[in-house]
Amino acid sequence: MKNFTATKIYTLAFGLFLGLTIWKFGNPVILDHVISTPATAADFFNDAWPIHWATLIFLPFVVVGAFLIFSKKLLWPASPWLWRLPLAWFGWQFFSATETVDAHLTTATLWQFFGGVAGYFLGAFLFARENLMRWLLIGLLAAFTFCLVRAVDQKLFEYPLNHRLLVEGERDGWTNFPPGVIVDMKNEHVIITTNGTDVANPAILAKMAKGRVSGTLVYPNALAGLILLLLPVSFTLAAGTKNILKPAIRFAVIALTLFLGGVAFFWTGSKLGWLIALALAGLFLLRLDWPKKLKLATMAFVLIAGLGGFTVRFHNYFAAGATSVGARFDYWRAAVKTTVAQPLTGTGPGTFQRPYERLKSPASEMARLTHNDYLEQFSDSGMVGGLAYIAWIFLALTSAGKKIWRSRDEIPLAIFAGLLGWFAQGFGEFGLYVPALAWTAFTLLGWLTGQKINEFDNNSGNN
């Protein structure tokens, strides 16, 4: 009983740590060198933290987690391939690192991958034990809620106010800002000098005018990924309070969950996220025990309404030429060329930007990541690294899906839906390189991997 209590405390603490990553470590690891160390208490609270701090905080969790696993003599709860493949993939990253074109980027990326793999194994060995997921979700969903509130605040208050202040500042010769603030804004390129005149950065003004929100994460599509990952389980928990909360309070909790998640998702302006959410809705309608005609009619309605809303929401984007889609094709083309040129080791984990500097189209903007987690594995670590990663994710998701698709337990199903959405977004984004996203997703994937092949819980006598 004492050990089980210790495991609960550890699970709660780990969930709080994952919540901290959402709050403070929402940038890609390859940007660690450009994140300033907080200088004041206000900076410490409001700004992102250097990403290597996440690793320093995480390492004690790994040590304690390993101690709990070995002290309980826990066995691997799933197919042996579901531990062989992640270890093979992670091991290959070190082999690829021997031929890296940028040791600094590769070192940061290896620590990022370590966090994902460690979270996966902790999830499968420890957190998959009965009733522990709710302990993990306390800190995780608290931070998720804070992130959503932050996103809503950005849209309704922060961006309009800052846009107005910058426009007024430029018009009035920046007399509405203290000199120290002006220096900081110049250092952060909020103010730039054009023809000898200090002006507001047009790119930042345009960003604020668009109003796409990112919450506590690096940019809007990253927030869309977090919502895809965590909103299903958030809604499931809110809806499951029937026997806990009074009807009016329960309704308010459900409504608030859907409102925060829905409007934040809408305001991210994520095109891929919209399509993934639509596909997931159609997929999970198949589970309903409705008459076939009613189910097909509902699916058709959802598809037509979803695509119609997509067309209305993004018609200006496509009318302007869908520039980000074209840019992604250029990234992917460069990734394929890099893989063909260096099929064994790639250019080293996290180094896509180095070959892309040479291979990019002159009309394309510079990119640091491939915006496709799967292609980047091939480009950065060669054929073996890419195939091992795809095989691991595919096997983990299909194995989990077979176990819980018809399950009556809604929490594993909700987590599976979130993971399916997040890994699908990986075909167009770089969530694998963001601690807040990847460490959370792989911990949940590990937990799902250990579900209901938990005979060791009953046989070990360690509960």
C-alpha positions in Angstrom: 0.0 0.0 0.0 2.9 2.4 0.8 4.4 1.8 -2.6 1.1 2.3 -4.3 0.7 5.6 -2.5 4.1 6.6 -3.6 3.2 5.8 -7.2 0.1 8.0 -6.9 2.1 10.9 -5.6 4.7 10.4 -8.3 2.0 10.2 -11.0 0.4 13.5 -9.7 3.8 15.2 -9.7 4.6 14.0 -13.2 1.3 15.3 -14.4 2.1 18.7 -12.9 5.5 18.6 -14.7 3.7 17.9 -18.0 1.5 20.9 -17.2 4.6 23.0 -16.6 5.9 22.0 -20.1 2.6 23.3 -21.6 3.0 26.5 -19.6 6.8 27.2 -20.1 8.3 24.8 -22.7 6.1 25.3 -25.8 9.0 26.1 -28.2 10.9 23.7 -30.5 14.1 22.5 -28.9 16.2 23.8 -31.8 15.3 27.4 -30.7 16.7 26.9 -27.2 19.6 29.2 -27.9 17.4 32.2 -28.7 15.2 32.0 -25.6 16.5 34.4 -23.0 16.9 33.5 -19.3 14.2 35.3 -17.3 15.7 38.4 -15.6 12.9 39.5 -13.4 10.0 37.9 -11.4 7.6 39.1 -14.1 9.8 37.6 -16.9 9.9 34.3 -14.9 6.1 34.2 -14.7 5.2 35.5 -18.2 7.9 34.4 -20.5 8.9 31.0 -21.9 11.8 29.3 -20.1 15.0 28.0 -21.8 14.2 24.6 -23.0 17.2 22.8 -21.5 15.6 23.6 -18.1 12.9 21.1 -19.0 15.5 18.4 -19.3 17.1 19.3 -16.0 13.7 19.1 -14.3 12.8 15.9 -16.1 15.9 13.9 -15.2 14.9 13.4 -11.5 11.5 12.1 -12.6 13.2 9.5 -14.8 15.4 8.4 -11.9 12.5 8.1 -9.5 10.3 6.4 -12.1 12.9 3.8 -12.9 13.3 3.1 -9.2 9.5 2.6 -8.8 9.4 0.3 -11.9 12.3 -1.9 -10.7 11.2 -2.0 -7.1 7.8 -3.3 -8.1 9.4 -5.7 -10.6 6.9 -4.6 -13.2 6.9 -6.4 -16.6 6.3 -5.0 -20.0 2.6 -5.0 -20.5 2.3 -5.2 -24.3 3.8 -6.7 -27.5 7.6 -6.8 -27.2 7.8 -4.9 -30.5 6.3 -1.9 -28.7 9.5 -1.6 -26.6 11.9 -2.8 -29.2 10.9 -0.3 -31.9 11.2 2.9 -29.8 14.6 1.7 -28.4 15.8 0.9 -31.9 14.6 4.3 -33.2 16.2 6.1 -30.3 19.4 4.1 -30.5 19.7 4.9 -34.2 19.5 8.6 -33.4 22.9 8.3 -31.7 24.4 6.5 -34.6 23.1 9.2 -36.9 24.5 11.8 -34.5 28.0 10.6 -35.3 27.6 12.1 -38.8 25.7 15.3 -37.8 26.3 18.5 -39.6 25.4 20.5 -36.5 26.3 19.1 -33.1 24.5 21.7 -31.2 21.2 21.1 -32.9 21.6 17.4 -32.6 22.4 17.4 -28.9 19.3 19.4 -28.1 17.2 17.1 -30.3 18.6 14.0 -28.6 17.5 15.3 -25.2 14.1 16.0 -26.7 13.7 12.5 -28.0 15.0 11.1 -24.7 12.1 12.9 -23.0 9.6 11.4 -25.4 10.8 7.9 -25.1 11.1 8.1 -21.3 7.6 9.4 -21.0 6.4 6.5 -23.2 8.0 3.9 -21.0 6.8 5.6 -17.8 3.3 5.7 -19.2 3.3 2.0 -20.1 5.0 0.7 -16.9 3.6 3.0 -14.2 0.7 5.2 -15.3 -1.2 2.4 -17.0 -2.0 0.9 -13.6 -5.6 1.1 -12.6 -7.0 4.5 -11.6 -3.7 6.4 -12.1 -4.6 8.3 -15.3 -6.9 10.7 -13.4 -3.9 11.6 -11.1 -1.8 12.3 -14.2 -4.5 14.5 -15.7 -4.9 16.9 -12.8 -1.8 19.0 -13.6 -1.9 18.4 -17.3 -5.5 19.6 -17.8 -5.1 22.5 -15.4 -2.3 23.8 -17.6 -4.3 23.0 -20.7 -7.1 25.1 -19.4 -4.7 28.0 -18.6 -3.4 27.7 -22.2 -6.9 28.0 -23.6 -7.8 31.0 -21.4 -4.5 32.6 -22.5 -5.5 32.0 -26.2 -8.9 33.6 -25.7 -7.3 36.6 -23.9 -4.9 37.0 -26.9 -7.8 37.2 -29.3 -10.1 39.4 -27.3 -7.7 41.7 -25.5 -4.0 41.3 -25.9 -3.6 41.4 -29.7 -6.1 44.3 -30.3 -4.5 46.4 -27.5 -1.0 45.8 -28.7 -1.9 46.5 -32.3 -3.4 49.8 -31.3 -0.4 50.7 -29.1 2.1 50.0 -31.9 0.2 51.9 -34.5 -0.1 54.9 -32.1 3.5 54.6 -31.1 4.7 54.7 -34.7 2.4 57.7 -35.4 3.6 59.6 -32.3 7.3 58.8 -32.6 7.2 56.2 -29.8 6.7 58.8 -27.1 4.0 56.6 -25.5 6.6 54.0 -24.5 9.4 54.3 -21.9 13.0 54.3 -23.4 13.8 50.9 -21.8 10.7 49.3 -23.3 11.6 50.7 -26.7 15.1 49.1 -26.4 13.5 45.8 -25.6 11.1 46.0 -28.5 14.0 46.8 -30.9 15.9 43.8 -29.6 12.9 41.6 -30.2 12.4 43.1 -33.6 8.9 44.5 -32.7 10.3 47.9 -33.8 12.6 48.0 -36.9 14.4 50.8 -38.6 13.4 51.6 -42.2 15.1 54.5 -44.1 16.4 55.8 -40.8 12.9 55.8 -39.1 11.7 53.5 -36.4 8.5 51.7 -37.4 6.4 48.9 -36.1 7.4 45.6 -37.7 4.8 45.0 -40.4 5.0 41.3 -40.0 4.0 41.6 -36.3 1.3 44.1 -37.1 -0.1 41.6 -39.7 0.0 38.8 -37.2 -1.9 40.8 -34.6 -4.4 41.9 -37.2 -5.1 38.3 -38.2 -5.6 37.4 -34.6 -4.5 33.8 -34.8 -3.9 32.6 -31.2 -1.2 30.4 -29.8 -1.8 30.4 -26.1 1.5 29.4 -24.3 2.9 27.6 -27.4 5.2 28.6 -30.1 2.6 29.4 -32.8 -1.1 28.8 -33.7 -0.7 25.4 -35.3 1.1 24.1 -32.2 -1.9 25.1 -30.1 -4.2 23.4 -32.6 -2.2 20.2 -32.0 -2.5 20.5 -28.3 -6.3 20.9 -28.6 -6.5 17.9 -30.9 -4.6 15.9 -28.3 -6.3 17.0 -25.0 -9.8 18.3 -25.8 -11.3 14.8 -26.3 -10.3 13.6 -22.8 -11.2 17.0 -21.3 -14.7 16.7 -22.7 -15.0 13.1 -21.6 -14.1 13.9 -18.1 -16.5 16.9 -18.0 -19.3 14.8 -19.4 -18.6 12.0 -16.9 -19.4 14.1 -13.8 -23.0 13.0 -13.8 -22.8 11.4 -10.4 -20.5 14.0 -8.9 -21.9 17.4 -9.9 -25.3 18.9 -9.8 -26.9 19.1 -13.3 -26.6 22.8 -13.6 -22.9 22.8 -12.6 -22.2 19.8 -14.8 -23.8 21.6 -17.8 -21.7 24.7 -17.0 -18.5 22.6 -16.9 -19.3 20.9 -20.2 -20.2 24.2 -21.9 -17.1 25.9 -20.6 -14.9 23.0 -21.8 -16.5 23.1 -25.3 -16.4 26.9 -25.5 -12.7 27.3 -24.5 -11.6 24.4 -26.7 -13.8 25.3 -29.6 -13.1 29.0 -29.9 -9.4 28.6 -29.3 -9.3 25.9 -32.0 -11.2 28.1 -34.4 -9.0 31.1 -33.7 -5.8 29.1 -34.3 -6.8 29.3 -38.0 -5.3 25.8 -38.5 -6.4 24.4 -41.8 -4.9 20.9 -41.3 -6.3 20.8 -37.7 -9.8 21.6 -39.0 -9.6 18.7 -41.6 -8.3 16.3 -39.0 -11.0 17.2 -36.5 -13.6 16.6 -39.2 -12.1 13.2 -40.1 -12.0 12.2 -36.5 -15.7 13.2 -36.0 -16.6 11.0 -39.0 -14.5 8.1 -37.8 -16.0 8.1 -34.3 -19.5 8.3 -35.6 -18.9 4.8 -36.9 -18.8 3.5 -33.3 -22.3 4.6 -32.5 -25.0 1.9 -32.2 -27.3 3.8 -34.5 -29.3 2.4 -37.4 -27.1 2.3 -40.5 -29.2 4.9 -42.5 -29.2 7.4 -39.6 -25.4 6.9 -39.1 -24.7 7.5 -42.8 -27.0 10.5 -42.9 -25.3 12.0 -39.8 -21.8 11.4 -41.3 -22.9 13.1 -44.6 -24.2 16.1 -42.7 -21.0 16.4 -40.6 -18.9 16.1 -43.8 -20.9 18.7 -45.7 -21.2 21.1 -42.8 -17.5 20.7 -41.9 -16.2 21.2 -45.5 -18.6 24.1 -46.0 -17.4 25.8 -42.8 -13.8 25.1 -43.9 -14.4 26.8 -47.3 -16.0 29.9 -45.7 -13.4 30.1 -43.0 -10.4 29.9 -45.3 -11.6 31.2 -48.6 -9.4 34.3 -48.4 -6.3 32.1 -47.7 -6.9 30.0 -50.8 -7.7 33.0 -52.9 -4.3 34.5 -51.9 -2.6 31.3 -53.2 -2.3 29.1 -50.2 1.3 30.1 -49.7 2.0 28.0 -46.6 0.9 24.8 -48.6 3.4 25.7 -51.3 6.1 26.3 -48.8 5.5 22.9 -47.1 5.9 21.2 -50.5 9.3 22.9 -50.8 10.3 21.7 -47.4 9.2 18.2 -48.2 11.0 18.2 -51.5 14.2 19.2 -49.7 13.7 16.5 -47.1 13.4 13.8 -49.9 16.5 15.1 -51.6 18.5 15.0 -48.4 17.3 11.4 -47.7 18.4 10.3 -51.2 21.7 12.0 -50.8 22.4 10.5 -47.3 20.1 7.5 -46.9 22.1 5.8 -44.0 22.5 8.5 -41.4 20.8 11.6 -42.8 22.3 14.9 -41.7 21.8 14.3 -37.9 18.8 14.7 -35.6 17.3 18.2 -35.7 19.4 19.5 -38.5 17.0 19.9 -41.4 17.6 23.6 -41.6 21.3 23.0 -42.7 20.6 21.2 -45.9 17.5 23.3 -46.5 19.7 26.4 -46.6 21.2 25.0 -49.8 18.2 23.2 -51.3 15.4 25.7 -50.7 13.6 27.4 -53.6 14.6 31.1 -53.9 11.0 32.1 -53.4 10.5 30.2 -50.2 11.1 31.5 -46.7 13.7 29.8 -44.6 12.5 27.0 -42.4 14.2 25.3 -39.4 12.0 22.2 -39.4 10.4 20.1 -42.2 6.8 20.6 -41.0 6.4 16.9 -41.3 7.7 14.8 -38.4 7.8 11.6 -40.5 9.8 13.0 -43.4 12.1 14.8 -41.0 13.0 11.4 -39.5 14.2 10.2 -42.9 16.0 13.5 -43.7 17.7 13.8 -40.3 18.4 10.1 -39.5 18.2 8.2 -42.7 16.0 5.3 -43.9 16.4 3.2 -40.7 15.5 6.1 -38.4 12.5 7.0 -40.5 11.1 3.5 -40.9 11.7 2.6 -37.2 9.7 5.7 -36.1 6.8 5.1 -38.5 6.7 1.4 -37.6 6.6 2.3 -33.8 3.8 4.8 -34.1 1.7 2.7 -36.5 2.0 -0.4 -34.4 1.3 1.5 -31.1 -1.8 3.2 -32.5 -3.2 0.1 -34.3 -2.6 -2.1 -31.2 -4.3 0.4 -29.0 -7.1 1.0 -31.4 -7.9 -2.7 -31.5 -8.0 -2.9 -27.8 -10.3 0.0 -27.0 -12.3 0.7 -30.2 -15.4 -1.1 -28.8 -14.5 -0.5 -25.1 -17.1 0.9 -22.7 -14.4 2.8 -21.0 -14.5 6.3 -22.5 -11.3 7.7 -21.1 -9.0 5.3 -23.1 -11.1 6.0 -26.2 -10.8 9.7 -25.7 -7.1 9.5 -25.3 -6.8 7.4 -28.4 -8.8 9.9 -30.4 -6.5 12.7 -29.2 -3.4 10.8 -30.1 -4.8 9.8 -33.5 -5.4 13.5 -34.2 -2.0 14.6 -32.9 0.0 12.0 -34.8 -2.0 12.8 -38.0 -1.1 16.5 -37.6 2.5 15.3 -37.6 2.2 14.9 -41.4 2.1 18.7 -41.7 3.7 20.0 -38.4 6.7 19.6 -36.1 5.1 18.7 -32.8 7.8 16.0 -32.2 10.3 18.8 -31.5 8.2 20.7 -28.9 8.5 19.3 -25.3 5.0 20.5 -24.4 3.5 18.4 -27.2 5.7 15.4 -27.7 6.4 14.6 -24.0 2.7 14.8 -23.3 1.7 12.7 -26.4 4.2 10.0 -25.8 3.4 9.7 -22.1 -0.3 9.2 -23.1 0.7 6.8 -25.9 2.7 4.7 -23.3 -0.3 4.7 -21.0 -2.6 3.5 -23.8 0.0 0.9 -24.8 -0.3 -0.6 -21.3 -4.1 -0.7 -21.2 -5.9 -3.9 -20.6 -3.0 -6.1 -21.0 -2.4 -5.4 -17.4 -2.4 -9.0 -16.1 0.9 -8.2 -14.3 -1.1 -5.9 -12.0 -3.2 -8.9 -10.8 -0.3 -11.3 -10.7 2.5 -9.3 -9.2 0.8 -8.7 -5.9 2.3 -5.2 -5.8 -0.9 -3.1 -5.8 
